[in-house]
Structures are given as C-alpha cells and as structure tokens.
Amino acid sequence: MIADDEPLARERLRGLLALRPDVEVVAEAADGQHALHACAEHRPDLVLLDIAMPGIDGLEAARHLAAFEPRPAVVFCTAYDAHALSAFEAEAIDYLVKPVRAERLDAALERVRTFAAGRERAGDGETAPGQVRSHLCARLRGSLRLIPIEDVHYLHAEEKYVIVHHARGEDLIEESLKSLEDEFGERFVRIHRNCLVARHEIVELKRNAEGHVQAILRHGKQPLEVSRRCVASLRETLKHL
C-alpha cells in the first residue's frame, strides 16, 4: 500500500509499481491514521510510507505497524534525508528520497523480498519501538481504534491481552504490560504486577477494611488494589506529583 499526503507523489509511486507484474497496490492513504486502518483491513506485505503527514506521521505509523501480525515491511519515501536515522530506528527496510527513482525502488523491493523470506523462516517476533508513541492501537474485527495516550486512565493485564481503560471506555490491545511500562514509564506508574496507572489519575491511597492498600483514581469507577511490593515506591512517587 501507498501512504502519502501528496496526490502527485502517490500517483508517481503507483505508476512505477504498475510496471512490475509481481506487485499489486491494494490501498492508498493520505495520512498515518488512514494508513493504519488500511493496513488492518488489507494486510499488505509492504507499506511505502511518507514521513511528513498530518496527524499521525509516518514514523509513528511505522512503530504501530511493527506490532501488526503479520508485520508488513516499511519503506519510507520522503522529500528529506534528515529523517534517515529515525527511519531505521523505526525498523524500516529502506529509505527512498523523492522523487523516487525506478532503480532505487527496484532495490527496495528486492530488500523487501529478502525481509519477507527471512520472516517466513524465523517467524515474527516482538519489536521494540525506538520512540514513545502518542497513541495505542486496538484491533477491532479487521479495523482498529487509535487511543490517545493522554486519554488512558490505567492499563490492566489479563492473560495475553492488556485492557486499556480510557476516557471513552475500554479496549483490548495485544501488547505486554512490561513493554508498555518501558515505553511510557514517564506517564504511568506500576501499582501491581498486572496494572499500570497514569500518574495524574491517582488521587490518594487508602486502606480498606481488610488492611489492603488501594489507589483511588480521579476517573476510576472503583479503587484499584496496590500490591505490598509497590506500596513504598508508590507513596514516594505521590510525594513528587
């Protein structure tokens, strides 16, 4: 699929790809959010992705795509070469500078074929995003929902999923609580082995009738249990909020 906010850039790539009988363009998008939706629907092998796009840019879109199953290859197509390091930190297969030349596109497609062959042999593994995302991505019956990080109240692990409790309800994401803690540690604090809470959501800590410490949240429907292991560090954290 092709993702670029410039219609002429999409047209050029579409024309170059039309010359290759083994390549099919399954979708196009003009911004990162629509690119992610299209990828969830069409499951492309390759995404030709612009970097400077409105809303969710190409770099953040690539970090979301790294968690897709199966994970598509990403090749950035951009008018600037200043983003090359960030692009490869986002685990892009290649980086093409506009106007994209046919021979460079051919070389990128060959790299994608090598990537796809290696993925089939080794199987997809988890990838660590290079930077902090601004959204979480929940898969919904072939589509997806993007949840702004600032809207998340807390994250609760349950079996192989994490339940995201946010301003508009709840959604499941297929990410580990540990990876979320590593990425968003500045925003969330651990209160239990299965729960991370947004720091600004914690109003106070209280003991219930059984003597267990609970966290009272600003937008929580009910208190959340705080494990004994986390009580001391959590109290220290609250002093600095």
FIDRENRO-721252 format. One record per residue: x, z, y of N, C-alpha, C in turn; residue number from 1; residue in three letters. Coordinates in nm, 3 decimals, decimal comma. Layout:
      nxx      nzz      nyy     caxx     cazz     cayy      cxx      czz      cyy  num  residuo
        X        Z        Y        X        Z        Y        X        Z        Y  NUM      ala
...
***
This chain:
      nxx      nzz      nyy     caxx     cazz     cayy      cxx      czz      cyy  num  residuo
    0,084    0,000   -0,118    0,000    0,000    0,000    0,088    0,000    0,124    1      met
    0,029   -0,043    0,237    0,100   -0,053    0,364    0,036    0,044    0,463    2      ile
    0,117    0,126    0,529    0,067    0,220    0,630    0,147    0,201    0,758    3      ala
    0,081    0,151    0,861    0,146    0,126    0,990    0,037    0,117    1,095    4      asp
    0,060    0,177    1,211   -0,043    0,174    1,315   -0,042    0,044    1,395    5      asp
    0,054   -0,046    1,369    0,061   -0,174    1,439    0,006   -0,285    1,349    6      glu
   -0,105   -0,348    1,387   -0,162   -0,455    1,303   -0,065   -0,569    1,275    7      pro
    0,017   -0,605    1,372    0,112   -0,715    1,351    0,219   -0,677    1,249    8      leu
    0,261   -0,550    1,249    0,359   -0,505    1,151    0,300   -0,509    1,010    9      ala
    0,173   -0,467    0,997    0,107   -0,474    0,867    0,094   -0,619    0,821   10      arg
    0,060   -0,706    0,915    0,044   -0,848    0,881    0,175   -0,908    0,832   11      glu
    0,286   -0,872    0,898    0,416   -0,926    0,857    0,452   -0,880    0,716   12      arg
    0,434   -0,751    0,689    0,465   -0,700    0,555    0,373   -0,763    0,451   13      leu
    0,246   -0,777    0,485    0,151   -0,837    0,391    0,193   -0,981    0,359   14      arg
    0,241   -1,055    0,461    0,286   -1,192    0,440    0,409   -1,200    0,352   15      gly
    0,505   -1,109    0,374    0,626   -1,108    0,291    0,593   -1,073    0,146   16      leu
    0,502   -0,979    0,128    0,467   -0,937   -0,008    0,385   -1,043   -0,081   17      leu
    0,311   -1,124   -0,005    0,229   -1,228   -0,067    0,314   -1,333   -0,138   18      ala
    0,442   -1,342   -0,101    0,533   -1,439   -0,163    0,584   -1,390   -0,298   19      leu
    0,552   -1,266   -0,334    0,604   -1,207   -0,457    0,489   -1,191   -0,557   20      arg
    0,488   -1,271   -0,663    0,375   -1,271   -0,756    0,357   -1,140   -0,833   21      pro
    0,462   -1,057   -0,839    0,451   -0,932   -0,915    0,411   -0,814   -0,827   22      asp
    0,372   -0,843   -0,700    0,334   -0,737   -0,607    0,191   -0,760   -0,559   23      val
    0,110   -0,653   -0,561   -0,027   -0,660   -0,511   -0,048   -0,552   -0,405   24      glu
   -0,097   -0,589   -0,288   -0,131   -0,492   -0,184   -0,272   -0,440   -0,212   25      val
   -0,282   -0,311   -0,244   -0,413   -0,255   -0,283   -0,486   -0,190   -0,166   26      val
   -0,412   -0,157   -0,057   -0,477   -0,090    0,056   -0,386   -0,095    0,178   27      ala
   -0,447   -0,075    0,296   -0,373   -0,062    0,421   -0,429    0,056    0,499   28      glu
   -0,346    0,114    0,585   -0,391    0,227    0,667   -0,316    0,223    0,799   29      ala
   -0,380    0,278    0,904   -0,322    0,277    1,037   -0,270    0,413    1,081   30      ala
   -0,281    0,514    0,996   -0,227    0,646    1,028   -0,204    0,723    0,898   31      asp
   -0,135    0,837    0,910   -0,098    0,912    0,792   -0,215    0,969    0,714   32      gly
   -0,318    1,014    0,784   -0,432    1,073    0,715   -0,503    0,969    0,628   33      gln
   -0,528    0,851    0,684   -0,594    0,747    0,606   -0,503    0,695    0,495   34      his
   -0,372    0,699    0,518   -0,278    0,659    0,414   -0,289    0,753    0,293   35      ala
   -0,299    0,881    0,318   -0,311    0,978    0,208   -0,442    0,959    0,133   36      leu
   -0,550    0,936    0,205   -0,679    0,911    0,140   -0,672    0,786    0,053   37      his
   -0,609    0,680    0,106   -0,598    0,555    0,032   -0,512    0,574   -0,093   38      ala
   -0,407    0,654   -0,082   -0,322    0,680   -0,199   -0,396    0,759   -0,306   39      cys
   -0,478    0,853   -0,263   -0,556    0,929   -0,359   -0,656    0,840   -0,432   40      ala
   -0,709    0,740   -0,361   -0,809    0,651   -0,421   -0,746    0,543   -0,508   41      glu
   -0,637    0,481   -0,460   -0,582    0,362   -0,526   -0,459    0,390   -0,613   42      his
   -0,396    0,507   -0,595   -0,279    0,546   -0,676   -0,173    0,435   -0,680   43      arg
   -0,121    0,394   -0,564   -0,024    0,285   -0,562    0,111    0,329   -0,620   44      pro
    0,189    0,232   -0,667    0,325    0,259   -0,714    0,420    0,276   -0,596   45      asp
    0,391    0,207   -0,485    0,480    0,206   -0,369    0,398    0,215   -0,242   46      leu
    0,449    0,294   -0,146    0,391    0,301   -0,012    0,496    0,257    0,088   47      val
    0,467    0,149    0,162    0,551    0,107    0,274    0,497    0,180    0,397   48      leu
    0,576    0,273    0,449    0,524    0,375    0,540    0,598    0,375    0,673   49      leu
    0,523    0,352    0,780    0,578    0,366    0,914    0,600    0,515    0,943   50      asp
    0,690    0,547    1,034    0,716    0,688    1,066    0,634    0,732    1,186   51      ile
    0,643    0,659    1,298    0,573    0,699    1,420    0,429    0,650    1,416   52      ala
    0,340    0,736    1,368    0,197    0,705    1,363    0,119    0,820    1,424   53      met
   -0,001    0,795    1,477   -0,081    0,904    1,536   -0,125    1,006    1,432   54      pro
   -0,145    1,130    1,477   -0,189    1,235    1,385   -0,077    1,273    1,291   55      gly
   -0,104    1,268    1,162   -0,002    1,297    1,061    0,094    1,179    1,056   56      ile
    0,222    1,204    1,090    0,316    1,092    1,094    0,368    1,060    0,954   57      asp
    0,452    0,957    0,945    0,499    0,911    0,816    0,582    1,012    0,741   58      gly
    0,662    1,091    0,812    0,746    1,190    0,745    0,662    1,297    0,677   59      leu
    0,560    1,346    0,748    0,474    1,447    0,685    0,391    1,387    0,572   60      glu
    0,343    1,266    0,592    0,268    1,198    0,485    0,354    1,186    0,359   61      ala
    0,482    1,155    0,377    0,572    1,142    0,262    0,589    1,274    0,190   62      ala
    0,593    1,384    0,264    0,607    1,514    0,199    0,482    1,547    0,116   63      arg
    0,366    1,506    0,163    0,244    1,523    0,084    0,247    1,433   -0,039   64      his
    0,290    1,311   -0,022    0,292    1,216   -0,134    0,386    1,262   -0,245   65      leu
    0,489    1,339   -0,209    0,583    1,388   -0,310    0,515    1,481   -0,410   66      ala
    0,399    1,538   -0,373    0,327    1,628   -0,462    0,218    1,555   -0,541   67      ala
    0,198    1,426   -0,515    0,095    1,350   -0,587    0,137    1,327   -0,732   68      phe
    0,037    1,314   -0,817    0,061    1,289   -0,960   -0,022    1,168   -1,002   69      glu
    0,040    1,053   -1,034    0,184    1,028   -1,030    0,234    1,011   -0,887   70      pro
    0,357    1,043   -0,867    0,417    1,035   -0,734    0,454    0,891   -0,701   71      arg
    0,403    0,836   -0,590    0,441    0,700   -0,553    0,580    0,696   -0,489   72      pro
    0,647    0,583   -0,504    0,772    0,562   -0,430    0,738    0,541   -0,283   73      ala
    0,825    0,586   -0,194    0,805    0,570   -0,050    0,923    0,492    0,008   74      val
    0,892    0,387    0,081    0,992    0,313    0,158    0,947    0,315    0,303   75      val
    1,029    0,371    0,391    0,993    0,375    0,533    1,025    0,243    0,600   76      phe
    0,935    0,199    0,687    0,954    0,080    0,769    0,934    0,122    0,914   77      cys
    1,039    0,124    0,994    1,029    0,180    1,128    1,111    0,098    1,227   78      thr
    1,074    0,107    1,353    1,146    0,036    1,457    1,272    0,109    1,500   79      ala
    1,292    0,230    1,451    1,405    0,312    1,495    1,489    0,354    1,375   80      tyr
    1,621    0,361    1,396    1,707    0,407    1,287    1,746    0,554    1,302   81      asp
    1,690    0,622    1,403    1,726    0,762    1,428    1,666    0,857    1,326   82      ala
    1,566    0,811    1,249    1,497    0,899    1,154    1,552    0,887    1,012   83      his
    1,663    0,817    0,995    1,710    0,789    0,858    1,736    0,916    0,779   84      ala
    1,803    1,014    0,840    1,834    1,138    0,767    1,706    1,209    0,726   85      leu
    1,611    1,221    0,820    1,484    1,288    0,787    1,409    1,212    0,678   86      ser
    1,420    1,080    0,680    1,351    0,999    0,580    1,405    1,028    0,441   87      ala
    1,536    1,037    0,426    1,592    1,062    0,293    1,575    1,208    0,252   88      phe
    1,564    1,298    0,349    1,530    1,437    0,315    1,388    1,443    0,260   89      glu
    1,303    1,351    0,304    1,166    1,342    0,251    1,163    1,263    0,120   90      ala
    1,280    1,233    0,065    1,297    1,169   -0,065    1,242    1,026   -0,067   91      glu
    1,266    0,953    0,043    1,230    0,811    0,046    1,327    0,733   -0,042   92      ala
    1,277    0,624   -0,098    1,359    0,536   -0,181    1,448    0,447   -0,095   93      ile
    1,395    0,404    0,020    1,472    0,318    0,109    1,418    0,332    0,250   94      asp
    1,490    0,272    0,346    1,461    0,286    0,488    1,485    0,150    0,552   95      tyr
    1,378    0,082    0,593    1,388   -0,053    0,649    1,360   -0,048    0,799   96      leu
    1,445   -0,116    0,877    1,427   -0,121    1,021    1,354   -0,250    1,058   97      val
    1,251   -0,237    1,142    1,173   -0,353    1,186    1,254   -0,439    1,283   98      lys
    1,232   -0,569    1,288    1,145   -0,645    1,196    1,207   -0,653    1,057   99      pro
    1,127   -0,622    0,957    1,177   -0,617    0,818    1,215   -0,758    0,772  100      val
    1,337   -0,770    0,723    1,385   -0,899    0,671    1,351   -0,912    0,523  101      arg
    1,326   -1,034    0,480    1,284   -1,058    0,343    1,386   -1,007    0,242  102      ala
    1,516   -1,030    0,269    1,617   -0,988    0,172    1,628   -0,836    0,162  103      glu
    1,604   -0,764    0,275    1,607   -0,618    0,270    1,484   -0,565    0,195  104      arg
    1,371   -0,631    0,214    1,251   -0,590    0,140    1,271   -0,613   -0,009  105      leu
    1,335   -0,724   -0,046    1,363   -0,750   -0,188    1,450   -0,640   -0,247  106      asp
    1,553   -0,599   -0,171    1,642   -0,494   -0,219    1,566   -0,362   -0,237  107      ala
    1,475   -0,333   -0,142    1,396   -0,210   -0,152    1,305   -0,215   -0,274  108      ala
    1,243   -0,329   -0,299    1,155   -0,342   -0,416    1,232   -0,323   -0,546  109      leu
    1,355   -0,369   -0,549    1,438   -0,350   -0,668    1,470   -0,202   -0,688  110      glu
    1,494   -0,132   -0,579    1,517    0,014   -0,589    1,392    0,085   -0,639  111      arg
    1,277    0,039   -0,594    1,151    0,099   -0,638    1,132    0,079   -0,788  112      val
    1,165   -0,040   -0,837    1,153   -0,066   -0,981    1,243    0,028   -1,060  113      arg
    1,365    0,051   -1,010    1,457    0,143   -1,076    1,401    0,285   -1,074  114      thr
    1,345    0,325   -0,960    1,283    0,458   -0,949    1,169    0,473   -1,049  115      phe
    1,082    0,371   -1,056    0,967    0,377   -1,146    1,011    0,386   -1,291  116      ala
    1,115    0,310   -1,327    1,164    0,315   -1,465    1,222    0,452   -1,497  117      ala
    1,295    0,509   -1,404    1,351    0,643   -1,426    1,245    0,750   -1,434  118      gly
    1,138    0,734   -1,355    1,028    0,831   -1,358    0,958    0,828   -1,493  119      arg
    0,941    0,709   -1,547    0,875    0,697   -1,677    0,959    0,761   -1,787  120      glu
    1,091    0,751   -1,774    1,178    0,810   -1,877    1,183    0,962   -1,867  121      arg
    1,193    1,011   -1,743    1,216    1,155   -1,724    1,089    1,233   -1,701  122      ala
    0,982    1,166   -1,655    0,859    1,238   -1,620    0,870    1,291   -1,479  123      gly
    0,758    1,305   -1,413    0,758    1,355   -1,276    0,787    1,504   -1,274  124      asp
    0,867    1,546   -1,178    0,894    1,688   -1,160    0,853    1,729   -1,021  125      gly
    0,856    1,860   -0,995    0,821    1,909   -0,862    0,932    1,874   -0,766  126      glu
    0,895    1,841   -0,645    0,993    1,813   -0,541    0,975    1,913   -0,429  127      thr
    1,084    1,949   -0,368    1,079    2,048   -0,260    1,075    1,976   -0,127  128      ala
    0,973    1,996   -0,046    0,967    1,932    0,084    1,084    1,975    0,171  129      pro
    1,134    1,883    0,251    1,250    1,914    0,334    1,211    1,991    0,459  130      gly
    1,086    1,980    0,505    1,044    2,045    0,627    0,906    2,107    0,606  131      gln
    0,866    2,187    0,704    0,736    2,255    0,694    0,625    2,159    0,733  132      val
    0,521    2,151    0,651    0,407    2,065    0,679    0,312    2,133    0,779  133      arg
    0,225    2,053    0,841    0,124    2,109    0,930   -0,011    2,120    0,859  134      ser
   -0,024    2,062    0,740   -0,148    2,064    0,663   -0,118    2,090    0,516  135      his
   -0,218    2,142    0,445   -0,219    2,143    0,299   -0,314    2,035    0,253  136      leu
   -0,292    1,986    0,133   -0,367    1,871    0,083   -0,441    1,910   -0,044  137      cys
   -0,575    1,912   -0,039   -0,657    1,944   -0,156   -0,717    1,817   -0,212  138      ala
   -0,705    1,797   -0,344   -0,761    1,679   -0,409   -0,907    1,703   -0,444  139      arg
   -0,993    1,605   -0,411   -1,137    1,620   -0,433   -1,193    1,495   -0,499  140      leu
   -1,202    1,494   -0,632   -1,264    1,383   -0,706   -1,216    1,247   -0,658  141      arg
   -1,086    1,226   -0,658   -1,032    1,098   -0,619   -1,009    1,083   -0,470  142      gly
   -1,058    1,178   -0,390   -1,032    1,178   -0,247   -0,948    1,302   -0,217  143      ser
   -0,938    1,340   -0,092   -0,863    1,461   -0,059   -0,913    1,520    0,071  144      leu
   -0,878    1,645    0,093   -0,909    1,714    0,218   -0,779    1,770    0,275  145      arg
   -0,755    1,744    0,402   -0,638    1,798    0,470   -0,678    1,925    0,545  146      leu
   -0,609    2,034    0,515   -0,642    2,165    0,572   -0,532    2,206    0,668  147      ile
   -0,559    2,217    0,797   -0,457    2,261    0,892   -0,403    2,400    0,856  148      pro
   -0,273    2,415    0,858   -0,212    2,543    0,822   -0,264    2,657    0,910  149      ile
   -0,289    2,627    1,038   -0,334    2,733    1,128   -0,475    2,782    1,095  150      glu
   -0,549    2,706    1,011   -0,684    2,748    0,971   -0,685    2,830    0,843  151      asp
   -0,569    2,846    0,779   -0,564    2,916    0,650   -0,558    3,067    0,672  152      val
   -0,649    3,139    0,605   -0,652    3,285    0,616   -0,563    3,349    0,509  153      his
   -0,579    3,305    0,384   -0,490    3,354    0,279   -0,490    3,258    0,161  154      tyr
   -0,391    3,275    0,074   -0,369    3,190   -0,043   -0,368    3,278   -0,166  155      leu
   -0,452    3,243   -0,264   -0,465    3,328   -0,383   -0,439    3,245   -0,509  156      his
   -0,340    3,285   -0,587   -0,306    3,212   -0,709   -0,401    3,248   -0,821  157      ala
   -0,444    3,144   -0,894   -0,533    3,165   -1,008   -0,500    3,061   -1,114  158      glu
   -0,437    3,106   -1,225   -0,388    3,017   -1,329   -0,293    2,915   -1,268  159      glu
   -0,314    2,785   -1,287   -0,218    2,687   -1,236   -0,255    2,636   -1,096  160      lys
   -0,360    2,690   -1,036   -0,403    2,649   -0,904   -0,381    2,759   -0,802  161      tyr
   -0,386    2,720   -0,674   -0,390    2,816   -0,564   -0,517    2,790   -0,486  162      val
   -0,595    2,896   -0,464   -0,718    2,884   -0,384   -0,681    2,907   -0,238  163      ile
   -0,711    2,809   -0,154   -0,686    2,819   -0,011   -0,814    2,867    0,057  164      val
   -0,810    2,986    0,113   -0,923    3,041    0,188   -0,898    3,009    0,336  165      his
   -0,986    2,928    0,394   -0,960    2,880    0,530   -1,086    2,886    0,614  166      his
   -1,076    2,840    0,737   -1,185    2,857    0,834   -1,313    2,787    0,793  167      ala
   -1,303    2,684    0,707   -1,423    2,609    0,669   -1,462    2,630    0,524  168      arg
   -1,401    2,726    0,456   -1,439    2,754    0,319   -1,320    2,774    0,227  169      gly
   -1,329    2,723    0,105   -1,225    2,738    0,004   -1,198    2,603   -0,062  170      glu
   -1,070    2,582   -0,098   -1,032    2,461   -0,171   -0,919    2,495   -0,267  171      asp
   -0,908    2,417   -0,375   -0,801    2,433   -0,472   -0,689    2,334   -0,441  172      leu
   -0,565    2,380   -0,453   -0,450    2,290   -0,443   -0,361    2,314   -0,565  173      ile
   -0,291    2,209   -0,605   -0,204    2,217   -0,723   -0,060    2,239   -0,679  174      glu
   -0,035    2,354   -0,619    0,100    2,392   -0,578    0,123    2,536   -0,620  175      glu
    0,248    2,573   -0,636    0,277    2,710   -0,675    0,282    2,800   -0,553  176      ser
    0,245    2,928   -0,572    0,248    3,024   -0,463    0,392    3,044   -0,413  177      leu
    0,487    3,038   -0,505    0,628    3,056   -0,468    0,674    2,944   -0,376  178      lys
    0,639    2,819   -0,407    0,682    2,709   -0,321    0,616    2,718   -0,184  179      ser
    0,492    2,764   -0,179    0,424    2,782   -0,051    0,488    2,894    0,029  180      leu
    0,528    2,999   -0,038    0,596    3,109    0,030    0,729    3,063    0,086  181      glu
    0,802    2,983    0,009    0,931    2,931    0,056    0,914    2,844    0,179  182      asp
    0,809    2,763    0,180    0,789    2,669    0,289    0,729    2,734    0,413  183      glu
    0,635    2,826    0,392    0,559    2,882    0,504    0,583    3,032    0,524  184      phe
    0,703    3,078    0,487    0,733    3,221    0,495    0,723    3,281    0,633  185      gly
    0,737    3,199    0,736    0,725    3,250    0,873    0,580    3,280    0,909  186      glu
    0,488    3,216    0,842    0,346    3,231    0,876    0,273    3,327    0,782  187      arg
    0,313    3,330    0,655    0,243    3,412    0,555    0,331    3,524    0,503  188      phe
    0,267    3,633    0,463    0,337    3,747    0,405    0,276    3,777    0,268  189      val
    0,360    3,813    0,172    0,310    3,843    0,038    0,256    3,985    0,034  190      arg
    0,134    4,000   -0,019    0,076    4,133   -0,035    0,057    4,167   -0,183  191      ile
    0,074    4,067   -0,268    0,056    4,086   -0,412    0,125    3,970   -0,480  192      his
    0,156    3,984   -0,609    0,223    3,873   -0,679    0,139    3,747   -0,679  193      arg
    0,007    3,762   -0,658   -0,080    3,644   -0,660   -0,145    3,614   -0,525  194      asn
   -0,090    3,668   -0,415   -0,158    3,650   -0,286   -0,062    3,650   -0,168  195      cys
   -0,078    3,548   -0,082   -0,010    3,541    0,047   -0,116    3,542    0,156  196      leu
   -0,090    3,617    0,264   -0,188    3,630    0,372   -0,123    3,588    0,504  197      val
   -0,198    3,516    0,586   -0,149    3,481    0,720   -0,125    3,610    0,798  198      ala
   -0,007    3,620    0,857    0,031    3,745    0,924   -0,070    3,786    1,032  199      arg
   -0,119    3,687    1,108   -0,212    3,720    1,217   -0,349    3,761    1,167  200      his
   -0,375    3,744    1,036   -0,506    3,779    0,981   -0,516    3,927    0,946  201      glu
   -0,403    3,995    0,929   -0,406    4,135    0,883   -0,439    4,227    1,001  202      ile
   -0,549    4,298    0,990   -0,592    4,391    1,095   -0,534    4,530    1,071  203      val
   -0,543    4,578    0,946   -0,491    4,711    0,913   -0,482    4,725    0,762  204      glu
   -0,412    4,834    0,720   -0,405    4,872    0,579   -0,481    5,002    0,561  205      leu
   -0,560    5,010    0,453   -0,638    5,130    0,424   -0,627    5,165    0,277  206      lys
   -0,645    5,292    0,246   -0,654    5,335    0,106   -0,801    5,349    0,068  207      arg
   -0,835    5,298   -0,049   -0,973    5,312   -0,095   -0,991    5,444   -0,169  208      asn
   -1,107    5,468   -0,223   -1,138    5,595   -0,289   -1,047    5,621   -0,408  209      ala
   -0,997    5,515   -0,471   -0,908    5,531   -0,588   -0,762    5,546   -0,547  210      glu
   -0,733    5,540   -0,417   -0,597    5,556   -0,369   -0,517    5,428   -0,361  211      gly
   -0,581    5,314   -0,386   -0,512    5,186   -0,377   -0,510    5,135   -0,233  212      his
   -0,398    5,079   -0,191   -0,387    5,025   -0,056   -0,453    4,887   -0,052  213      val
   -0,531    4,864    0,052   -0,597    4,736    0,071   -0,570    4,683    0,211  214      gln
   -0,564    4,550    0,224   -0,545    4,486    0,354   -0,681    4,442    0,407  215      ala
   -0,709    4,479    0,531   -0,831    4,437    0,598   -0,799    4,315    0,683  216      ile
   -0,871    4,205    0,659   -0,842    4,080    0,728   -0,940    4,055    0,842  217      leu
   -0,892    3,983    0,941   -0,974    3,950    1,058   -1,096    3,867    1,019  218      arg
   -1,076    3,776    0,926   -1,186    3,689    0,884   -1,219    3,704    0,736  219      his
   -1,174    3,811    0,675   -1,199    3,831    0,534   -1,336    3,890    0,505  220      gly
   -1,401    3,843    0,398   -1,530    3,897    0,360   -1,515    4,032    0,291  221      lys
   -1,397    4,054    0,232   -1,372    4,180    0,164   -1,224    4,213    0,171  222      gln
   -1,188    4,342    0,157   -1,047    4,380    0,159   -0,971    4,318    0,041  223      pro
   -0,841    4,297    0,058   -0,756    4,243   -0,048   -0,661    4,351   -0,097  224      leu
   -0,642    4,357   -0,228   -0,554    4,459   -0,287   -0,408    4,430   -0,251  225      glu
   -0,337    4,536   -0,215   -0,193    4,527   -0,189   -0,120    4,596   -0,304  226      val
   -0,029    4,526   -0,366    0,043    4,586   -0,479    0,139    4,694   -0,429  227      ser
    0,170    4,792   -0,515    0,260    4,900   -0,477    0,395    4,846   -0,434  228      arg
    0,440    4,740   -0,500    0,571    4,683   -0,470    0,577    4,626   -0,328  229      arg
    0,461    4,582   -0,276    0,460    4,515   -0,145    0,424    4,607   -0,029  230      cys
    0,380    4,730   -0,057    0,329    4,817    0,049    0,434    4,846    0,155  231      val
    0,553    4,889    0,115    0,655    4,929    0,213    0,695    4,812    0,302  232      ala
    0,723    4,697    0,242    0,766    4,582    0,323    0,653    4,533    0,412  233      ser
    0,528    4,544    0,364    0,414    4,501    0,442    0,394    4,591    0,564  234      leu
    0,409    4,723    0,543    0,398    4,816    0,657    0,504    4,785    0,762  235      arg
    0,624    4,754    0,716    0,733    4,721    0,808    0,701    4,592    0,883  236      glu
    0,645    4,494    0,815    0,607    4,369    0,878    0,504    4,392    0,986  237      thr
    0,405    4,477    0,957    0,296    4,501    1,054    0,347    4,567    1,182  238      leu
    0,457    4,641    1,172    0,513    4,703    1,293    0,557    4,601    1,395  239      lys
    0,593    4,482    1,347    0,650    4,380    1,436    0,551    4,271    1,472  240      his
    0,425    4,285    1,430    0,325    4,185    1,465    0,270    4,208    1,605  241      leu
***
